[in-house]
Amino acid sequence: MIPHLAGPDAWLGRDMAASTEWIRPLSGRAIDELDAALRGIQRRGLTWPKFGRDEFPLPTFASDLAAVLEELEDGRGFVLLRGLPVERYTEDELKNLYWGVGAHVGWHRYQNALGELIGEVRDENRRYGEVKEPTMDPALGRSSRNKARSAGPLRFHTDRCDVVTLLTVRKAKEGGLSKIVSAVSVSNAIRERRPDLHALLCRDYWSSRQGEEAGGEKKVFALPLFCLHEGKFSTQYSRTFVEAAQKLGDVPRMTAAQDEALDLHAAVCEELCFTMAFEPGDIQLLNNHVTYHGRTHYEDADGVDQDRLLLRMWVAPRNSRPLPAGYTPIWGTTAPGVPRGGIAQPA
């Protein structure tokens, strides 16, 4: 069983809600450097994904982003950059700018089998009508991606990448609050209240890949919710994927105690979390190994291009932690500080 862990990543939501230390306003200097880098690639005829950090120089803001990476890996595990003047740019320009920032954070990772590198998180069902993914399996139900592209709430989960980032282009008319919680604090609380259930959460739970990868509709993997490896905590979890795996005939059935442990996990996440309201120009960065994230339901404003729109990137930073051996099947490698995670692409 994992011991009680102390450190900056073992924070409580009530403390974060009363603080603004996790918000880092962009300076005028940083915005000028971002604007200059954007204009530079435009003069050279470069567009994402065909440029990297060398083509997108940020003379001093790069060191600010390095400090963000330190906070993500060795601090609280989350940061909010605030104040990018999104109204100044077209959506294409924003994607180029966002890609350039991501190149300084690490290696971009694919978010689905279709090769998506910058996702548009919006209510696709409202915008386009009901969206059905080609890889969606009727027996397994809606995928996490499909749920994320609706206006509905999202349960606490992690993504298959070291760091997930979101850039707010437009906020919702109402709702759409980001919910985050320290996975380390969740582990600590469950260990204190129900050590028997904590022990179960340190053992394997089966999850379905649920069509994330081409041809992977029935593929499964087994991982504990809580891991400690070389002194570093890590978690990988989506209850949607666990529930989907239980619909497959060759997956071991969960016991009543295992299900009770997941119920307690969900309850403690809600208890210890806090919510943040996104403003246009916010960039949220989360370390998936030490935080869970979710979302409240939202309502869009009426009118063309008035809907809630977030851009999303998955990134493998250069200062990432080593992972337990069991992560290899879905992360590709457990080695630290290398490109890893994301969704494997068809050959």
Secondary structure, DSSP 8 states (H G I E B T S, - for coil): ------STTS--HHHHHT--TTEEE--HHHHHHHHHHHHHHHHTT--TTS--GGGS--TTHHHHHHHHHHHHHHSSSEEEEE---GGGS-HHHHHHHHHHHHHHHEEEE--STT--SSEEES-HHHHHSS---TT--TTT-S-HHHHHTSSS-EEEE--SSSEEEEEEEE--SEE--EEEEEHHHHHHHHHHH-HHHHHHHTSEEEEE-TTSSTT-TT-EEEEESSEEETTEEE---BHHHHHHHTTSTTS----HHHHHHHHHHHHHHHHH-EEE---TT-EEEEETTTEEEEE--EE--SSTT-S-EEEEEEEEETT-----GGGHHHHS---TTSS--S-----
